[in-house]
């Protein structure tokens, strides 16, 4: 994607659109459950990546979760909780 015109007519999913009828998306709830948020700066990117990953990789292994999330940097170093949240999401728990 190089310009806004490249997404014309396509479905765009944002973090604001994940919840339904006041219910958090399973990934958002996992981040709450596992206390995977600190400053919040990186959280939207982590959650959106985790949503796409969980959708395409139910039951993924820890190694797959780590690889999928490796492009994101958390300045608070909350990686253990973030990975636990994504693992919860992909396990369907």
Protein Blocks (a to p, Z undefined) as FASTA:
>chain_A
ZZfklmgoiacddfklmpgghiacfklmmmmmnopafnlmmmmmmmmmmmmmmmmmghia
fklmmmmmmmpccfklpmmmmmmmmmmmmnoZZ
